[in-house]
Amino acid sequence: MDIINRLRILPRWIIIAIDLSIISASTFIGFMLRFNFTMSEARSFNFFYGLAVCVGCGLVSTLITKSYAGIVRYTGIEDGIRILYTSFLSLVLSALINLVFYYNFEKNVIPYSVLLIVFLASFVFLFYYRLLVKSFFGFYRNELGAKTNVAVFGAGQAGIMTKQAIDQDHQSTLKVAAFFEDDQAKIGKEITGTKIYDATTDFEKIIRQFNIHELIISIENLSFERKNEMVDACLKYGIKIRAIPPVRQWVRGELSLKQIKDIRIEDLLGRPTIQLENNLIKEFFFGKCLIVTGAAGSIGSEISRQLLSYHPSHLVLIDQAESALYDIERELRKRETDVEISVYVADICNKERMANIFRELKPRALFHAAAYKHVPLMESNPVEAVICNVMGTKILADLSIEHGLEKFVMISTDKAVNPTSIMGCSKRIAEIYVQSLNNHKELLEVPHTAFVTTRFGNVLGSNGSVVPIFKKQIENGGPLTVTHPEITRYFMTIPEACSLVLEAGIMGRGGEIFIFDMGSPVKIYDLAKKMILLSGLEIGKDIEIVFTGLREGEKLFEELLSKKEDTIPTHHSKILKAKVAQHALGDINNYIDLFDELINDRNELKLVALMKEIVPEYKSNISRFEVLD
């Protein structure tokens, strides 16, 4: 066994020698079959000349096609095709020599029937001896070497490819001991000697019987509910969980062991992809100048990526975050596109700067993702929250009317519903302003910008969100900080959230607040526990979870609708329209004029009191502003 362990790659001259020996044997077999195994007749027909011709042509063909270059233990279809080319080229060369010999001496140096037999026999033997060596090494690695038993969930084509990727990787220490399946038609059958078991009834028994240390999920379209069930079952028995990437991400259409990655918490929190009306989106955005504010943020940058794919004439990115804006600009410019891209480091609250941009570029639609979003920070800085989230939105909305934009799509938040924080209330006031502005223009019955608002919950992986924070805390050895054992949140992926924004952009006629079916809320404590277990750590032993208490303005449970609101269905089952209280534009403008005065005075208490007057449902939570309630 030590000899096999030390055996690496044979020198190429040895491979060539073995191949020529096989061609010699094939030639001998060809003569024997042609002359009924009578050696004297074979010798009388220039056996040794024929042998020399076949071996010589085989050597030349081998050197030309480099059939010796493949590593024998990894022989595949490509190697088989190369050997076929080699055998065929050898046949052609031998036939040419035969023709030359016949032209000069009026007889063949070797019968053509022998050449045909040599061609067929040499191809079969050359290819199958390689497969035999490959099988031997596979048997040695899988059966005789020290291996870690793994199971594959999914016995379809991807599952078979997963097993092949493991078996063919000579550095792999894994062995597929079992397949698990939900499809009853496959259970009890075998794939290359490995049995398929019921993923529900046989799971515990097989895990213990084969001492399974790892489960690899090979089903690409597995439902999130079923994926979570399998992950929970694995975590119960301390089994590592990994998954193969989608087929479109395989390198040159083949799966390699290095591509099989650990399951991420993001893979367990998503939902089935929502199909949107992409044709309508294409028609609306094609050839237009579009602005994205907050373009350097998590949502704004993804909106910019998606908009670019719809081929607007001009994409304008605006943000104050210089470094992040530079990064998204570089990323978008790397794409092969004829879309003009302009980047502005600018503050949306600078009215003159924004007006100049609008005058210069003449945009047709605006996606407003710029906002201050961190709840505790805005609780400490209410003036800045109002300046950016309210006054900045008003500046952009007024400019949109002035310059005749077709659409203004505002990105809001579930924290605007029954707000308990400065941030949530400031976003609700921004919602009120753009909706009242839209309704006022409709009453005047004049063409105007359609103002549309979208509300959604937390997005996975966004800057400052809980998942990246937990990941960093796990990397640093903990503890994981959770504010309250009962706190829950809704989650969605960034691409999903941005698809909703684009859909709203073409669906909304103006004045709507669209909300999204966000599925079931997730308890943050459960999320922390699962992330620790997925990292291969034990709670309380390797890492702790610490409760820090709710922060200023933080809710225990998020809501997408207030008690006074109801929903209206839309053309898409996952997108709803909220029925909200209406406000007169004159009233909200009077309030905003008062904001201007209070901002200049820096009078926080009066400012927050005014916010509570505009949004009566705003009740501060764990905040110094509770006294105003």
C-alpha positions in Angstrom: 0.0 0.0 0.0 2.9 2.4 0.7 4.1 1.9 -2.9 0.7 2.9 -4.2 0.6 5.9 -1.9 4.0 7.0 -3.2 3.0 6.4 -6.8 2.3 9.6 -8.6 2.4 10.0 -12.4 4.3 7.5 -14.5 6.9 8.9 -16.9 5.5 9.4 -20.4 8.0 7.0 -22.0 6.6 4.2 -19.9 3.0 5.0 -21.1 4.3 5.1 -24.7 6.0 1.7 -24.2 2.8 0.2 -22.8 0.8 1.6 -25.7 3.2 0.2 -28.3 3.1 -3.2 -26.5 -0.7 -3.2 -26.8 -0.5 -2.3 -30.5 2.0 -5.2 -31.0 -0.4 -7.5 -29.2 -3.3 -6.2 -31.3 -1.3 -6.8 -34.5 -0.5 -10.4 -33.4 -4.2 -11.0 -32.7 -5.1 -9.5 -36.1 -2.8 -11.9 -38.0 -3.9 -14.9 -35.9 -7.6 -14.1 -36.6 -6.9 -13.5 -40.3 -4.9 -16.8 -40.7 -7.0 -19.0 -38.4 -4.2 -19.1 -35.7 -1.7 -20.7 -38.1 1.6 -19.0 -37.4 3.4 -20.5 -40.5 0.8 -18.8 -42.8 1.2 -15.5 -40.9 5.0 -15.6 -41.3 4.6 -16.3 -45.0 2.6 -13.1 -45.3 5.4 -10.9 -43.9 4.2 -11.0 -40.2 7.3 -9.2 -38.9 7.1 -6.5 -41.6 3.5 -6.0 -40.8 4.3 -5.8 -37.0 6.9 -3.2 -37.7 4.6 -1.1 -39.8 1.8 -1.2 -37.2 4.1 -0.4 -34.3 5.9 2.3 -36.3 2.7 4.0 -37.4 1.3 3.6 -33.9 4.4 5.4 -32.5 4.1 8.3 -35.0 0.3 8.6 -34.3 0.9 8.6 -30.5 3.4 11.4 -30.8 1.2 13.5 -33.1 -2.0 13.2 -31.0 -0.2 13.1 -27.7 -2.4 10.3 -26.4 0.2 9.6 -23.8 -0.2 13.0 -22.2 -3.4 12.2 -20.1 -3.0 11.0 -16.6 -4.2 7.4 -16.7 -5.9 7.4 -13.4 -8.2 10.3 -14.5 -9.1 8.9 -17.9 -12.3 10.3 -19.2 -14.3 10.7 -22.5 -11.8 13.2 -23.9 -9.0 10.7 -23.5 -11.1 8.0 -25.2 -11.7 10.4 -28.2 -7.9 11.1 -28.4 -7.1 7.4 -28.4 -9.7 6.9 -31.2 -7.9 9.6 -33.2 -4.6 7.9 -32.6 -5.9 4.5 -33.7 -7.5 6.0 -36.8 -4.4 8.0 -37.8 -2.3 4.8 -37.3 -4.8 3.0 -39.6 -4.5 5.7 -42.3 -0.7 5.8 -42.1 -0.5 1.9 -42.3 -2.8 1.9 -45.3 -0.7 4.6 -47.1 2.5 2.4 -46.5 0.5 -0.5 -47.9 -0.4 1.5 -51.0 3.3 2.6 -51.6 4.5 -1.0 -51.1 1.9 -2.3 -53.5 2.8 0.3 -56.1 6.5 -0.8 -56.0 6.2 -4.5 -55.4 2.6 -5.3 -56.5 1.6 -6.8 -53.2 0.5 -5.6 -49.8 2.9 -5.5 -46.8 -0.1 -6.4 -44.5 -3.6 -7.5 -45.3 -6.2 -4.7 -45.0 -8.4 -7.1 -42.9 -5.5 -7.3 -40.4 -5.3 -3.5 -40.4 -9.0 -3.2 -39.6 -8.7 -5.7 -36.7 -5.6 -3.9 -35.4 -7.5 -0.6 -35.5 -10.5 -2.0 -33.5 -8.5 -4.1 -31.1 -5.9 -1.4 -30.3 -8.5 1.2 -29.6 -10.5 -1.1 -27.2 -7.3 -2.3 -25.4 -5.7 1.1 -25.1 -8.8 2.7 -23.7 -9.9 0.0 -21.4 -6.5 -0.6 -19.9 -6.7 3.1 -18.8 -10.1 2.6 -17.4 -8.9 -0.5 -15.5 -6.1 1.5 -13.9 -8.5 4.3 -13.1 -10.9 1.8 -11.5 -8.1 0.3 -9.5 -7.0 3.7 -8.1 -10.7 4.5 -7.4 -11.1 1.2 -5.5 -7.9 1.8 -3.5 -8.9 5.3 -2.5 -12.5 4.5 -1.7 -12.3 1.0 -0.2 -8.8 0.6 1.2 -7.8 4.2 2.0 -8.7 6.1 5.2 -12.0 7.8 4.2 -14.7 10.0 5.8 -18.1 8.7 5.0 -20.5 11.2 3.4 -24.1 11.0 2.1 -25.6 12.8 -0.9 -29.2 14.1 -0.7 -30.6 13.7 -4.2 -30.0 10.7 -6.5 -30.6 12.6 -9.8 -28.0 13.5 -12.4 -26.5 16.2 -10.1 -26.2 13.6 -7.3 -24.4 11.2 -9.7 -22.0 14.0 -10.8 -21.4 14.8 -7.1 -20.3 11.2 -6.4 -18.1 11.2 -9.5 -16.5 14.4 -8.5 -15.6 12.9 -5.1 -14.5 9.6 -6.5 -12.2 11.2 -9.1 -10.5 13.6 -6.9 -7.3 11.8 -5.8 -6.8 14.3 -2.9 -10.3 13.7 -1.6 -10.6 12.0 1.8 -14.4 11.5 1.3 -16.4 8.4 0.3 -20.0 8.5 -0.7 -21.5 5.8 1.6 -25.2 6.5 0.8 -27.7 8.4 -1.2 -30.9 9.9 0.3 -34.0 10.6 -1.7 -37.6 11.8 -1.3 -38.6 10.2 -4.6 -40.1 6.8 -3.7 -39.4 5.5 -7.2 -35.7 5.7 -6.6 -35.5 4.4 -3.1 -33.9 0.9 -2.8 -32.0 1.2 -6.1 -28.2 1.6 -6.5 -25.9 4.1 -8.2 -22.5 2.5 -9.0 -22.8 0.3 -6.0 -24.1 2.9 -3.6 -27.7 2.3 -2.3 -30.4 5.0 -2.2 -32.3 5.3 1.1 -35.5 7.1 2.2 -34.5 10.6 3.4 -37.3 10.7 5.9 -37.7 7.2 7.4 -34.1 5.9 7.0 -32.1 9.0 7.8 -31.2 8.3 11.5 -30.6 4.6 10.9 -28.2 5.2 8.0 -26.4 8.1 9.6 -25.5 5.8 12.5 -24.9 2.6 10.5 -22.4 4.2 8.1 -21.1 6.8 10.6 -21.9 9.6 8.2 -20.0 12.8 9.0 -21.3 15.1 6.2 -24.3 15.5 4.0 -24.1 17.1 0.5 -27.3 18.5 -0.9 -27.3 18.0 -4.7 -30.9 19.1 -5.5 -30.8 22.6 -7.1 -34.5 23.4 -6.8 -35.1 22.0 -3.3 -37.7 24.0 -1.5 -36.6 26.2 1.4 -38.8 24.3 3.8 -37.3 20.9 2.9 -33.8 22.3 2.9 -34.4 23.6 6.4 -35.8 20.3 7.5 -32.6 18.5 6.3 -30.3 21.0 7.8 -32.1 20.8 11.2 -31.9 16.9 11.0 -28.1 17.2 10.3 -27.5 19.7 13.1 -29.3 17.4 15.5 -26.7 14.7 14.8 -23.7 17.0 14.5 -23.3 16.4 10.7 -21.7 19.0 8.5 -23.9 20.2 5.6 -22.7 21.3 2.2 -24.3 21.9 -1.2 -23.3 21.9 -4.8 -23.6 25.2 -6.8 -26.2 25.6 -9.5 -25.3 23.8 -12.8 -24.8 27.1 -14.6 -21.9 27.8 -12.2 -20.0 24.6 -12.9 -16.6 25.1 -14.5 -16.9 24.1 -18.2 -20.0 22.1 -17.4 -18.2 19.9 -14.9 -18.6 19.8 -11.1 -15.4 19.8 -9.1 -15.0 19.0 -5.4 -13.7 22.5 -4.7 -17.0 23.9 -5.8 -19.0 22.1 -3.1 -19.5 24.8 -0.4 -20.8 24.9 3.1 -24.5 25.8 3.5 -24.8 29.5 4.4 -27.6 30.9 6.5 -28.7 33.0 3.5 -29.5 29.7 1.7 -32.0 28.9 4.5 -33.7 32.3 4.9 -34.7 32.9 1.3 -37.9 31.9 -0.5 -38.7 30.7 -4.0 -37.8 33.2 -6.6 -40.6 35.6 -7.5 -41.3 35.8 -11.2 -41.8 39.4 -12.2 -43.1 41.0 -15.5 -39.7 41.5 -17.0 -40.9 42.2 -20.5 -42.8 45.3 -19.2 -39.8 46.4 -17.2 -37.6 46.2 -20.4 -40.1 48.2 -22.3 -40.3 50.9 -19.7 -36.6 51.4 -18.9 -35.1 50.8 -22.3 -33.4 53.9 -23.8 -34.2 56.2 -20.8 -32.0 58.3 -18.5 -32.4 56.8 -15.0 -31.2 58.2 -11.6 -30.4 56.0 -8.6 -29.8 57.9 -5.3 -28.0 56.0 -2.5 -26.4 54.1 -5.4 -23.4 53.0 -3.2 -25.6 51.2 -0.6 -26.7 47.6 -0.6 -30.1 48.3 -2.2 -29.0 51.1 -4.5 -26.1 49.2 -5.9 -28.2 46.2 -6.7 -30.9 48.4 -8.3 -28.1 49.9 -10.5 -26.9 46.4 -11.5 -30.4 45.3 -12.5 -31.2 48.5 -14.3 -28.1 48.2 -16.4 -29.3 44.9 -17.8 -32.4 46.7 -19.2 -30.3 48.9 -21.4 -31.3 52.5 -20.4 -29.6 55.2 -22.4 -27.9 56.7 -19.3 -27.5 55.5 -15.7 -26.8 58.1 -13.1 -25.4 57.1 -9.7 -25.6 59.5 -6.8 -24.2 59.0 -3.3 -22.1 60.6 -0.6 -20.1 57.5 0.2 -17.1 58.1 -2.1 -15.2 54.7 -1.7 -18.3 52.6 -2.1 -19.5 54.7 -5.0 -16.2 54.2 -6.7 -16.5 50.4 -6.2 -19.9 50.1 -7.9 -18.8 52.4 -10.7 -15.8 50.1 -11.4 -18.0 47.0 -11.3 -20.6 48.4 -13.7 -18.0 49.8 -16.2 -16.4 46.3 -16.4 -19.6 45.0 -18.0 -19.9 45.0 -21.8 -22.5 47.6 -22.3 -23.2 50.7 -24.4 -25.1 52.4 -21.5 -23.6 55.7 -20.5 -22.8 55.8 -16.8 -22.4 59.0 -14.8 -21.3 59.1 -11.1 -21.9 62.0 -8.7 -20.6 62.3 -5.2 -23.4 64.5 -3.9 -25.8 65.2 -1.0 -29.4 64.8 -1.9 -30.2 67.6 0.6 -28.1 70.1 -1.5 -31.0 71.5 -3.6 -28.8 73.5 -6.0 -26.5 70.6 -6.7 -29.5 68.3 -7.4 -31.2 70.9 -9.6 -28.1 71.2 -11.7 -27.9 67.4 -12.2 -31.6 67.3 -13.2 -31.2 70.2 -15.6 -28.1 68.7 -17.2 -29.2 65.1 -17.6 -33.0 65.4 -18.1 -33.8 62.0 -16.4 -37.0 60.1 -17.0 -37.2 58.1 -13.8 -35.6 58.2 -10.3 -35.1 55.4 -7.8 -34.7 57.0 -4.3 -32.7 54.6 -2.1 -30.7 57.3 -0.2 -31.6 57.4 3.5 -30.2 57.1 7.0 -31.4 53.7 8.1 -29.7 52.7 11.4 -32.3 52.9 14.2 -30.1 53.6 17.2 -27.9 56.1 15.4 -30.9 58.1 14.2 -32.4 58.0 17.7 -29.3 59.9 18.8 -29.4 62.2 15.7 -33.0 63.1 15.0 -32.2 66.3 13.2 -30.0 64.5 10.7 -32.7 61.8 10.2 -35.3 64.5 9.3 -32.8 66.5 7.0 -31.9 63.4 5.0 -35.0 61.2 5.0 -37.7 63.9 4.9 -36.2 67.1 3.5 -33.9 65.2 1.0 -36.9 63.3 -0.2 -38.9 66.5 -0.6 -36.2 68.1 -2.7 -36.0 65.2 -5.0 -39.8 64.9 -5.3 -40.2 68.6 -6.1 -37.4 68.5 -8.7 -39.1 65.4 -10.3 -42.3 67.4 -10.7 -40.4 70.4 -12.0 -38.5 68.5 -14.6 -41.4 66.2 -15.7 -40.0 62.8 -14.6 -42.3 59.9 -15.5 -41.6 57.9 -12.3 -40.3 58.5 -8.8 -39.9 55.2 -6.9 -39.1 55.6 -3.2 -37.6 52.8 -1.1 -39.2 52.7 2.3 -39.2 50.3 5.2 -41.4 48.2 7.4 -40.1 50.4 10.3 -42.4 53.1 8.9 -45.4 51.1 10.0 -46.5 52.0 13.6 -43.1 53.5 14.1 -41.3 53.3 17.4 -38.1 55.1 16.2 -37.0 58.4 14.7 -35.8 56.5 11.6 -39.1 54.7 11.1 -41.2 57.9 11.6 -39.0 60.0 9.3 -39.5 57.4 6.5 -43.3 57.4 7.2 -43.3 61.2 6.8 -41.4 60.9 3.5 -44.1 58.4 2.4 -46.8 60.8 3.3 -45.2 63.7 1.4 -44.7 61.9 -1.9 -48.1 60.3 -1.8 -49.8 63.7 -1.0 -47.8 65.4 -3.7 -49.0 62.7 -6.2 -52.6 63.0 -5.1 -52.6 66.8 -5.2 -51.4 66.7 -8.9 -54.0 64.2 -9.7 -56.7 66.5 -8.3 -55.4 69.2 -10.6 -55.8 66.7 -13.5 -52.5 67.7 -15.1 -49.8 65.3 -16.3 -47.3 64.7 -13.5 -44.7 62.4 -12.1 -46.1 59.1 -10.8 -44.8 58.7 -7.2 -44.6 55.1 -6.0 -43.4 53.7 -2.7 -42.2 50.2 -1.8 -42.0 48.8 1.7 -40.1 45.7 2.8 -38.2 44.3 5.7 -34.6 43.4 6.4 -32.4 42.4 3.5 -29.8 39.7 3.9 -26.3 40.8 3.7 -27.0 44.5 3.7 -24.6 46.9 5.4 -25.0 46.6 9.2 -27.6 43.9 9.0 -27.7 41.0 11.5 -26.2 38.2 9.4 -22.9 39.9 8.6 -22.6 41.0 12.2 -23.1 37.5 13.5 -20.6 36.2 10.9 -18.0 38.6 12.2 -18.7 37.8 15.8 -18.3 34.0 15.1 -15.0 34.7 13.3 -13.8 36.6 16.4 -14.8 33.8 18.8 -18.0 35.4 20.0 -20.1 36.2 21.9 -23.1 36.6 19.6 -25.1 39.6 20.8 -28.9 39.3 20.5 -31.0 42.2 21.9 -33.9 40.1 23.1 -34.8 36.3 23.1 -38.2 37.0 21.5 -37.2 39.5 18.8 -38.2 38.6 15.3 -37.6 40.0 11.8 -38.7 39.5 8.3 -35.9 38.7 5.7 -35.5 38.9 2.0 -32.6 38.8 -0.4 -31.2 42.0 -1.9 -31.9 40.9 -5.5 -35.4 40.0 -4.4 -36.0 43.4 -2.8 -34.6 45.3 -5.8 -36.7 43.2 -8.3 -39.8 44.4 -6.3 -38.6 48.0 -6.6 -38.3 47.7 -10.4 -41.6 46.0 -10.6 -43.2 48.8 -8.6 -41.6 51.3 -11.0 -43.6 50.0 -13.9 -46.7 48.7 -12.1 -47.5 51.9 -10.1 -49.6 54.6 -11.6 -48.9 57.0 -8.8 -49.8 57.3 -5.1 -49.4 53.6 -4.2 -47.5 52.1 -1.4 -46.6 48.5 -2.4 -45.8 45.9 0.2 -44.3 42.5 -0.3 -45.3 39.1 0.9 -42.2 38.5 3.1 -43.2 35.0 4.3 -42.8 34.1 8.0 -40.8 36.2 10.5 -37.6 34.7 11.8 -36.6 34.7 15.5 -33.2 36.3 15.8 -32.2 34.0 18.6 -32.9 30.9 16.5 -30.9 32.5 13.7 -27.9 33.0 16.0 -28.1 29.4 17.1 -28.3 28.0 13.6 -25.4 30.1 12.4 -23.2 28.8 15.3 -24.1 25.2 14.6 -23.5 25.7 10.8 -20.0 26.9 11.7 -19.3 23.6 13.4 -19.3 25.2 16.9 -21.2 24.3 20.0 -23.3 26.9 21.9 -22.1 27.4 25.4 -18.9 25.4 24.8 -17.2 27.1 21.9 -19.2 30.3 21.7 -21.8 32.1 23.8 -25.0 34.0 23.0 -25.5 37.2 25.0 -28.7 39.2 25.4 -28.0 42.9 25.4 -31.5 44.3 25.7 -33.5 46.2 23.1 -31.8 49.3 21.7 -33.3 52.8 21.5 -36.3 52.8 19.2 -36.1 49.1 18.4 -39.2 47.0 18.0 -39.7 43.5 19.2 -41.8 42.6 16.2 -41.8 44.2 12.8 -45.0 45.0 10.9 -45.8 45.6 7.2 -49.2 47.2 7.9 -50.5 49.4 10.6 -53.8 48.5 12.3 -55.5 51.2 10.3 -54.2 49.9 7.0 -55.6 47.2 4.7 -54.3 45.7 1.4 -55.5 45.5 -2.1 -54.3 42.6 -4.3 -52.3 43.4 -7.5 -51.6 41.5 -10.7 -48.9 39.6 -8.8 -49.9 37.4 -5.9 -46.8 38.3 -3.9 -47.2 42.1 -4.2 -49.9 43.9 -2.4 -51.0 47.6 -2.3 -51.5 49.2 1.1 -54.6 51.3 1.8 -53.2 54.1 4.0 -54.6 57.3 5.5 -54.5 60.2 3.0 -53.1 63.7 3.8 -53.5 67.0 2.2 -50.4 68.5 0.5 -51.0 71.9 2.1 -51.0 70.4 5.6 -47.8 68.4 5.2 -46.1 71.4 3.6 -47.0 73.5 6.6 -45.4 70.8 8.9 -42.3 70.7 6.7 -42.0 74.5 6.9 -42.0 74.1 10.7 -39.3 71.4 10.4 -37.1 74.0 8.6 -37.4 76.3 11.6 -36.7 73.6 14.2 -33.8 72.2 12.2 -32.2 75.6 12.2 -32.9 76.0 16.0 -31.6 72.4 16.6 -34.5 71.9 19.0 -34.7 68.1 19.1 -37.6 67.8 21.5 -39.9 70.2 19.5 -38.8 68.4 16.3 -39.7 65.0 17.6 -43.0 66.3 19.0 -43.9 67.6 15.6 -43.1 64.2 14.1 -45.5 62.6 16.6 -48.1 65.1 15.6 -47.8 64.3 11.9 -47.7 60.5 12.6 -50.0 60.0 15.7 -49.2 56.2 15.7 -45.5 57.0 16.4 -44.8 55.8 20.0 -41.2 55.9 21.1 -39.8 52.7 22.5 -36.8 52.6 25.0 -36.0 56.1 24.0 -35.5 59.5 25.7 -38.4 60.8 23.6 -40.9 58.6 25.4 -41.7 61.6 27.6 -43.4 63.2 24.5 -45.9 60.3 24.3 
